[in-house]
């Protein structure tokens, strides 16, 4: 049975880049552009979303997930704890969004999405004739109803289903709210790791119960298997999500930088204004002191009476005291403003450094993603030739094996003829022997054996099992340790793959003849 995927990842909000990616909100979709290389533009119209009340509808590209998040919180009177931090120039550290991905094994998901229609997954292929199957809508509704019941329908910000990639899947954007407050810990975490592990296992089991009717089952616990592998498509999806998260963090950093830049300019203006005021007050103080000196000189020269001198000097001293008090006040304010400016400059320099580092990380992730997509294009173009050469190698192994089988078969027949024991019963045994030999197998399903062997050789064990079973194979499968041995060359490994393919393609219940 195909496996289910139920993945939940936290983030510190939703970025415009993530929103555009989920909604496919691009003004021009160029199938040749690297930016859109991971999905099929001819199937974009098959995407859909599930809205309130479980309504299946086209994707609303005009209503961004960023705005939906803001509107959702605003209508419910819930504060985004990251906004206060961003305004203060701090890094947002509250997990306010749960990014949930729901899907399953590719073959089963493609069957749910498109039924028996053959979708060409080659990049640049035209699949405009493909129509959406009703099963994928009903499966998505079951998933939506589970999430709505489990976490509250009012907390679902967006529930978008992508049918334009190689593996159909759901992107659910959820805000973890409890008691009208955002709290990732209360919704998704637990008191300790053991309880948390039980909680996550229970969720996977619950989803598996729903998925059972859709031909999807719970995968093995990675804590038991230790598995850490991903398919290339899942790894690309991880890289795309990582790029989106980094871009969101970059935008947050940019907001912080903009805020600090405004604060820096405002404080700088304040410092300059206080400096000018201090200069003017100092000039005014000097003018008053000079005016007092001049009055005293006039009094000494008889140009001014003592009463007039005392009256004017008293007024000037009063002005001087007021001016000195203002100078003291402005100096204190200037010192504070200068210290504030220094702190903001340090914060801005630190934020700029982090922003530059983050930008380099984004560029590295994007470069990695582009390289992988380019390699995938090269591989897809080379696959026909690879499969052709591989099929030739498998046929060569088949010929060698067939030669050995024929020799053994001839020896068995010769021995029976010498003993003159070819009774009707023995003839039936002889026919069984021929039928179970490579001669009979190649006559019945030779091309299928070759295909399964080649797929095993390339390491696609699950695909080989699915193909063998779909062609009538009896369900034999490689053990958990299957793979090339350290000291095994290509020819030896190909021979083992061919032998395993024969077992996998053998119909159920068929007894293998014993050979001497």
C-alpha positions as CSV (number, residue, x, y, z in Angstrom):
1,X,0.0,0.0,0.0
2,X,1.2,3.6,-0.7
3,X,2.5,5.7,2.2
4,X,1.0,8.9,3.5
5,X,2.9,12.2,4.3
6,X,1.8,14.5,7.2
7,X,4.4,17.1,7.9
8,X,4.1,20.2,10.2
9,X,6.8,22.9,10.3
10,X,6.7,26.2,12.3
11,X,7.6,29.6,11.0
12,X,7.7,33.2,12.3
13,X,5.0,34.4,9.9
14,X,4.1,34.2,6.3
15,X,6.0,36.1,3.6
16,X,4.8,37.5,0.3
17,X,7.1,35.1,-1.5
18,X,5.5,32.1,0.2
19,X,2.1,33.5,-0.5
20,X,2.8,33.9,-4.2
21,X,4.3,30.4,-4.4
22,X,1.3,28.8,-2.8
23,X,-1.2,30.7,-4.8
24,X,0.8,30.7,-8.0
25,X,0.4,34.4,-8.1
26,X,2.7,35.4,-10.9
27,X,1.7,38.0,-13.6
28,X,3.5,36.0,-16.3
29,X,4.1,32.3,-16.1
30,X,7.0,31.3,-18.4
31,X,7.4,27.5,-18.6
32,X,11.0,28.0,-19.6
33,X,12.0,30.2,-16.7
34,X,14.0,28.6,-13.9
35,X,11.8,30.3,-11.4
36,X,8.8,28.2,-12.5
37,X,10.7,25.1,-13.4
38,X,9.4,22.9,-10.6
39,X,5.8,22.9,-11.7
40,X,3.8,22.5,-14.9
41,X,2.2,25.8,-16.1
42,X,-0.3,23.7,-18.3
43,X,-1.8,22.2,-15.1
44,X,-1.9,25.4,-12.9
45,X,-5.6,25.7,-13.7
46,X,-6.2,22.4,-12.0
47,X,-5.1,23.7,-8.6
48,X,-7.8,24.5,-6.1
49,X,-8.4,25.5,-2.5
50,X,-10.9,24.5,0.2
51,X,-12.6,27.4,1.9
52,X,-14.8,27.9,5.0
53,X,-17.5,25.2,5.3
54,X,-15.5,22.8,3.1
55,X,-16.2,24.6,-0.1
56,X,-14.0,23.6,-3.1
57,X,-13.2,26.6,-5.2
58,X,-10.6,28.0,-7.6
59,X,-7.5,29.5,-6.0
60,X,-8.1,33.1,-5.1
61,X,-4.8,34.7,-6.2
62,X,-6.1,38.3,-5.5
63,X,-6.3,37.7,-1.7
64,X,-2.8,37.0,-0.5
65,X,-2.1,34.7,2.4
66,X,-0.2,37.5,4.1
67,X,-3.4,39.6,4.1
68,X,-5.6,36.7,5.1
69,X,-3.4,36.2,8.1
70,X,-3.6,39.9,9.1
71,X,-7.4,40.0,8.5
72,X,-8.0,36.8,10.5
73,X,-6.2,38.1,13.5
74,X,-7.7,41.6,13.2
75,X,-11.3,40.2,13.1
76,X,-10.7,38.1,16.2
77,X,-8.8,40.8,18.1
78,X,-5.6,38.7,18.3
79,X,-2.2,40.4,18.4
80,X,0.7,39.2,16.3
81,X,3.5,39.0,18.9
82,X,6.2,39.3,16.2
83,X,5.0,42.8,15.1
84,X,6.0,44.5,18.3
85,X,9.5,43.0,18.0
86,X,9.8,44.0,14.4
87,X,8.8,47.6,15.3
88,X,11.5,47.7,17.9
89,X,14.1,46.4,15.5
90,X,14.3,43.0,17.1
91,X,14.3,39.6,15.4
92,X,10.8,37.9,15.3
93,X,11.1,34.7,17.3
94,X,7.4,33.7,17.9
95,X,6.2,30.7,16.0
96,X,2.9,32.1,14.6
97,X,2.4,29.9,11.6
98,X,2.1,26.1,11.1
99,X,3.0,25.1,7.6
100,X,1.3,21.7,7.0
101,X,2.0,19.5,4.0
102,X,-0.3,16.6,3.3
103,X,0.3,14.1,0.5
104,X,1.3,10.5,-0.2
105,X,3.2,8.2,-2.6
106,X,3.4,9.8,-6.0
107,X,1.7,7.0,-8.0
108,X,-1.3,6.9,-5.7
109,X,-1.6,10.7,-5.5
110,X,-1.5,11.0,-9.3
111,X,-4.2,8.3,-9.5
112,X,-6.4,10.3,-7.0
113,X,-5.8,13.5,-8.9
114,X,-6.1,12.3,-12.5
115,X,-7.6,8.8,-12.5
116,X,-6.4,6.8,-15.5
117,X,-5.3,9.8,-17.4
118,X,-1.6,9.7,-18.4
119,X,0.3,12.8,-17.2
120,X,3.6,13.6,-18.9
121,X,5.9,14.6,-16.0
122,X,8.7,15.7,-18.3
123,X,9.5,19.4,-18.0
124,X,8.0,21.5,-20.7
125,X,5.3,18.8,-21.6
126,X,1.8,19.9,-22.6
127,X,-0.8,18.5,-20.2
128,X,-3.5,21.0,-21.0
129,X,-5.9,18.2,-21.9
130,X,-5.7,16.7,-18.4
131,X,-8.8,17.1,-16.2
132,X,-9.1,17.0,-12.4
133,X,-10.5,13.9,-10.9
134,X,-13.2,14.1,-8.2
135,X,-11.3,11.8,-5.9
136,X,-8.6,14.3,-5.2
137,X,-11.3,16.9,-4.1
138,X,-13.0,14.4,-1.8
139,X,-9.6,13.4,-0.3
140,X,-8.7,17.1,0.2
141,X,-12.1,17.6,1.9
142,X,-11.4,14.7,4.3
143,X,-8.0,16.3,5.1
144,X,-9.6,19.7,5.6
145,X,-12.3,18.4,7.9
146,X,-9.7,16.6,10.0
147,X,-7.5,19.8,10.3
148,X,-10.7,21.9,11.0
149,X,-11.9,19.5,13.7
150,X,-8.4,19.0,15.2
151,X,-7.2,22.7,15.3
152,X,-10.3,24.8,14.6
153,X,-11.6,25.8,11.2
154,X,-11.3,29.5,12.2
155,X,-7.5,29.0,12.5
156,X,-7.1,27.7,8.9
157,X,-5.7,30.7,6.9
158,X,-5.3,28.9,3.6
159,X,-5.8,25.3,2.3
160,X,-4.4,25.1,-1.2
161,X,-4.0,21.9,-3.3
162,X,-1.3,21.8,-5.9
163,X,-1.9,19.5,-8.9
164,X,0.7,21.1,-11.1
165,X,3.8,19.4,-9.6
166,X,5.0,15.8,-9.9
167,X,3.3,14.8,-6.6
168,X,-0.1,16.4,-5.8
169,X,-0.2,17.7,-2.3
170,X,-1.9,20.1,0.1
171,X,-0.3,23.3,1.6
172,X,-2.3,24.2,4.7
173,X,-1.4,27.5,6.5
174,X,-2.6,27.4,10.1
175,X,-2.3,29.9,13.0
176,X,-2.0,28.0,16.3
177,X,-4.5,29.9,18.6
178,X,-5.6,28.9,22.1
179,X,-7.8,31.2,24.3
180,X,-7.6,33.9,21.7
181,X,-3.8,34.0,21.8
182,X,-1.2,32.6,19.5
183,X,0.7,29.7,21.2
184,X,2.6,27.1,19.2
185,X,3.6,25.4,22.5
186,X,0.0,24.8,23.7
187,X,-1.2,23.6,20.3
188,X,1.7,21.5,19.0
189,X,4.1,20.9,21.9
190,X,3.8,19.0,25.2
191,X,5.3,19.1,28.7
192,X,8.2,16.9,27.7
193,X,9.7,15.0,24.7
194,X,8.0,11.7,25.5
195,X,4.6,13.3,25.7
196,X,5.4,15.3,22.6
197,X,6.4,12.2,20.7
198,X,3.1,10.4,21.7
199,X,1.2,13.5,20.6
200,X,2.8,13.5,17.1
201,X,2.4,9.7,16.7
202,X,-1.3,10.0,17.6
203,X,-1.8,12.6,14.9
204,X,-0.1,10.5,12.3
205,X,-2.3,7.5,13.4
206,X,-5.5,9.7,13.1
207,X,-4.6,10.8,9.6
208,X,-3.8,7.2,8.6
209,X,-7.3,6.2,9.8
210,X,-8.8,8.7,7.4
211,X,-6.3,7.9,4.6
212,X,-7.0,4.2,4.7
213,X,-10.0,4.4,2.4
214,X,-7.9,6.4,-0.1
215,X,-5.3,3.7,-0.3
216,X,-2.7,5.4,1.9
217,X,-1.2,4.0,5.0
218,X,1.0,5.3,7.8
219,X,4.7,5.1,7.2
220,X,7.1,3.4,9.6
221,X,8.2,5.5,12.6
222,X,11.5,7.1,11.7
223,X,12.5,6.9,15.4
224,X,12.5,3.1,14.9
225,X,13.8,2.9,11.3
226,X,16.2,5.8,11.7
227,X,15.3,6.8,8.1
228,X,16.4,10.3,7.1
229,X,16.0,10.0,3.3
230,X,13.9,12.1,1.0
231,X,12.9,11.7,-2.6
232,X,14.5,14.3,-4.8
233,X,11.1,16.0,-5.2
234,X,10.6,16.2,-1.5
235,X,14.1,17.6,-1.1
236,X,13.4,20.3,-3.7
237,X,10.2,21.1,-1.9
238,X,12.2,21.4,1.3
239,X,14.6,23.7,-0.4
240,X,11.8,25.8,-1.8
241,X,10.2,26.1,1.6
242,X,13.6,26.9,3.1
243,X,14.1,29.6,0.5
244,X,10.6,31.0,1.3
245,X,11.4,31.0,5.0
246,X,14.7,32.7,4.5
247,X,13.0,35.3,2.2
248,X,10.4,35.9,4.9
249,X,13.2,36.3,7.5
250,X,15.0,38.6,5.0
251,X,11.9,40.7,4.7
252,X,11.6,40.9,8.4
253,X,15.2,42.0,8.6
254,X,14.5,44.6,5.9
255,X,11.6,46.0,7.9
256,X,13.9,46.2,11.0
257,X,16.5,47.9,9.0
258,X,14.0,50.4,7.6
259,X,12.7,51.1,11.1
260,X,16.3,51.6,12.4
261,X,17.1,53.8,9.5
262,X,14.1,56.0,10.2
263,X,15.0,56.1,13.9
264,X,18.6,56.9,13.0
265,X,17.5,59.8,10.7
266,X,15.0,61.1,13.3
267,X,17.6,61.0,16.2
268,X,20.3,62.5,14.0
269,X,17.9,65.4,13.2
270,X,17.2,65.7,17.0
271,X,21.0,65.8,17.8
272,X,21.6,68.4,15.1
273,X,18.7,70.5,16.4
274,X,19.9,70.3,20.0
275,X,23.5,71.2,18.9
276,X,22.3,74.3,17.1
277,X,20.1,75.3,20.1
278,X,23.1,74.8,22.4
279,X,25.3,76.9,20.2
280,X,22.7,79.7,20.1
281,X,22.3,79.6,23.8
282,X,26.0,79.7,24.4
283,X,26.3,82.7,22.0
284,X,23.4,84.3,23.9
285,X,25.2,83.7,27.2
286,X,28.4,85.3,25.9
287,X,26.4,88.2,24.6
288,X,24.8,88.8,28.1
289,X,28.2,88.6,29.8
290,X,29.6,91.1,27.3
291,X,26.6,93.4,27.8
292,X,27.1,93.3,31.6
293,X,30.8,94.2,31.1
294,X,29.9,97.0,28.8
295,X,27.4,98.4,31.4
296,X,30.0,98.3,34.1
297,X,32.4,100.2,31.9
298,X,29.7,102.8,31.1
299,X,29.1,103.2,34.8
300,X,32.8,103.7,35.5
301,X,33.0,106.3,32.8
302,X,30.0,108.2,34.2
303,X,27.7,107.4,31.3
304,X,25.4,105.4,33.4
305,X,24.1,106.0,37.0
306,X,24.5,103.4,39.7
307,X,20.7,102.8,39.9
308,X,20.4,102.3,36.2
309,X,23.4,100.0,36.3
310,X,22.0,97.9,39.1
311,X,18.6,97.6,37.5
312,X,20.0,96.5,34.1
313,X,22.6,94.2,35.5
314,X,19.9,92.5,37.6
315,X,17.8,92.0,34.5
316,X,20.8,90.7,32.6
317,X,21.8,88.3,35.4
318,X,18.2,87.0,35.4
319,X,18.5,86.3,31.7
320,X,21.9,84.8,32.2
321,X,20.6,82.4,34.8
322,X,17.7,81.4,32.6
323,X,20.1,80.9,29.6
324,X,22.5,78.8,31.7
325,X,19.6,76.6,32.9
326,X,18.5,76.1,29.3
327,X,22.1,75.3,28.3
328,X,22.3,72.7,31.1
329,X,18.9,71.2,30.0
330,X,19.9,71.1,26.3
331,X,23.3,69.6,27.2
332,X,21.5,66.7,29.1
333,X,19.1,66.2,26.2
334,X,22.0,66.3,23.7
335,X,24.0,63.7,25.6
336,X,20.9,61.4,25.8
337,X,20.2,61.9,22.1
338,X,23.9,61.3,21.2
339,X,23.9,58.1,23.3
340,X,20.6,57.0,21.6
341,X,22.1,57.7,18.2
342,X,25.2,55.6,19.0
343,X,23.0,52.7,20.2
344,X,20.8,52.9,17.1
345,X,23.9,53.0,14.8
346,X,25.3,49.9,16.6
347,X,21.9,48.2,16.2
348,X,21.7,49.2,12.6
349,X,25.2,48.0,11.9
350,X,24.5,44.7,13.6
351,X,21.1,44.3,11.8
352,X,22.8,45.1,8.5
353,X,25.4,42.5,9.1
354,X,22.7,39.9,9.9
355,X,20.8,41.0,6.9
356,X,23.8,40.6,4.6
357,X,24.5,37.1,6.1
358,X,20.9,36.1,5.6
359,X,20.9,37.4,2.0
360,X,23.9,35.3,1.3
361,X,22.1,32.3,2.7
362,X,19.1,33.0,0.5
363,X,21.3,33.2,-2.5
364,X,23.1,30.0,-1.6
365,X,19.8,28.1,-1.2
366,X,18.5,29.5,-4.5
367,X,21.7,28.6,-6.2
368,X,21.5,25.0,-4.8
369,X,17.9,24.8,-6.0
370,X,18.7,26.1,-9.5
371,X,21.6,23.6,-9.7
372,X,19.4,20.7,-8.8
373,X,16.8,21.7,-11.3
374,X,19.4,22.1,-14.0
375,X,20.8,18.6,-13.1
376,X,17.3,17.2,-13.2
377,X,16.7,18.7,-16.7
378,X,20.0,17.1,-17.9
379,X,19.0,13.8,-16.2
380,X,15.5,13.8,-17.7
381,X,17.0,14.4,-21.1
382,X,19.5,11.6,-20.6
383,X,17.1,9.1,-19.1
384,X,16.0,7.5,-22.4
385,X,19.6,6.7,-23.3
386,X,20.3,5.5,-19.8
387,X,17.3,3.2,-19.8
388,X,18.2,1.9,-23.3
389,X,21.8,1.0,-22.2
390,X,20.5,-0.4,-18.9
391,X,18.0,-2.6,-20.8
392,X,20.8,-3.9,-23.0
393,X,22.8,-4.8,-20.0
394,X,19.8,-6.6,-18.4
395,X,19.1,-8.5,-21.6
396,X,22.8,-9.6,-21.7
397,X,22.4,-10.9,-18.1
398,X,19.1,-12.5,-19.1
399,X,20.8,-14.3,-22.1
400,X,23.6,-15.7,-19.8
401,X,21.0,-16.8,-17.3
402,X,18.9,-18.3,-20.0
403,X,21.9,-20.2,-21.4
404,X,22.5,-21.7,-18.0
405,X,18.8,-22.6,-17.5
406,X,18.7,-24.2,-20.9
407,X,21.7,-26.4,-20.0
408,X,20.2,-27.4,-16.7
409,X,16.8,-28.1,-18.4
410,X,18.5,-30.2,-21.1
411,X,20.3,-32.2,-18.4
412,X,17.1,-32.9,-16.5
413,X,15.3,-34.0,-19.7
414,X,18.2,-36.2,-20.7
415,X,18.3,-37.8,-17.3
416,X,14.6,-38.6,-17.4
417,X,14.9,-40.0,-21.0
418,X,17.8,-42.3,-19.9
419,X,15.7,-43.6,-17.0
420,X,12.7,-44.0,-19.3
421,X,10.4,-42.4,-16.7
422,X,8.6,-39.9,-18.8
423,X,5.1,-40.9,-17.6
424,X,2.2,-38.5,-18.0
425,X,2.9,-37.4,-14.4
426,X,6.5,-36.7,-15.3
427,X,5.5,-34.9,-18.5
428,X,3.4,-32.6,-16.4
429,X,6.4,-32.1,-14.1
430,X,8.5,-31.4,-17.2
431,X,6.1,-28.8,-18.4
432,X,6.1,-27.2,-14.9
433,X,9.8,-27.1,-15.0
434,X,9.9,-25.4,-18.4
435,X,7.2,-23.0,-17.3
436,X,9.1,-22.0,-14.1
437,X,12.4,-21.7,-15.9
438,X,13.7,-18.5,-17.4
439,X,12.4,-19.7,-20.8
440,X,8.8,-19.7,-19.5
441,X,9.3,-16.5,-17.6
442,X,10.7,-14.5,-20.5
443,X,7.9,-15.9,-22.8
444,X,5.3,-14.7,-20.3
445,X,6.6,-11.4,-19.0
446,X,10.1,-10.9,-20.2
447,X,9.9,-7.1,-20.8
448,X,8.4,-6.7,-17.3
449,X,11.3,-8.6,-15.7
450,X,13.8,-6.4,-17.6
451,X,12.0,-3.2,-16.5
452,X,11.8,-4.3,-12.8
453,X,15.5,-5.3,-12.8
454,X,16.5,-1.9,-14.3
455,X,14.4,-0.1,-11.7
456,X,16.0,-2.0,-8.9
457,X,19.4,-1.3,-10.3
458,X,18.7,2.4,-10.2
459,X,17.6,2.1,-6.6
460,X,13.9,2.8,-7.0
461,X,12.8,-0.2,-4.9
462,X,9.2,1.1,-4.1
463,X,8.6,1.8,-7.8
464,X,9.9,-1.6,-8.8
465,X,7.5,-3.3,-6.3
466,X,4.5,-1.2,-7.4
467,X,5.3,-2.0,-11.1
468,X,5.7,-5.7,-10.4
469,X,2.5,-6.0,-8.5
470,X,0.6,-4.0,-11.1
471,X,1.8,-6.5,-13.8
472,X,0.7,-9.6,-11.9
473,X,3.8,-10.2,-9.7
474,X,3.2,-12.2,-6.5
475,X,4.4,-9.6,-4.0
476,X,7.9,-10.8,-3.4
477,X,10.0,-7.9,-2.3
478,X,13.7,-7.2,-1.5
479,X,14.6,-7.2,2.2
480,X,15.4,-4.1,4.2
481,X,19.1,-4.5,3.5
482,X,18.7,-4.6,-0.3
483,X,21.3,-2.6,-2.3
484,X,24.7,-2.9,-3.9
485,X,27.3,-4.6,-1.6
486,X,30.6,-2.8,-1.0
487,X,32.7,-5.2,-2.9
488,X,30.1,-5.9,-5.7
489,X,30.8,-4.8,-9.3
490,X,28.1,-3.6,-11.8
491,X,27.7,-7.0,-13.5
492,X,27.3,-8.9,-10.2
493,X,24.8,-6.4,-8.9
494,X,22.9,-6.3,-12.1
495,X,22.7,-10.1,-12.0
496,X,21.2,-10.0,-8.5
497,X,18.7,-7.3,-9.6
498,X,17.7,-9.6,-12.5
499,X,17.3,-12.6,-10.1
500,X,15.2,-10.5,-7.7
501,X,13.1,-9.2,-10.6
502,X,12.3,-12.8,-11.6
503,X,11.1,-13.5,-8.0
504,X,9.0,-10.2,-7.9
505,X,7.4,-11.0,-11.3
506,X,6.6,-14.6,-10.4
507,X,2.8,-15.0,-9.9
508,X,1.7,-15.6,-6.3
509,X,1.5,-19.3,-5.2
510,X,3.9,-20.5,-7.9
511,X,6.4,-23.1,-6.5
512,X,10.0,-22.7,-7.6
513,X,11.5,-26.0,-8.9
514,X,14.6,-27.3,-7.0
515,X,17.7,-27.6,-9.1
516,X,20.6,-29.9,-8.4
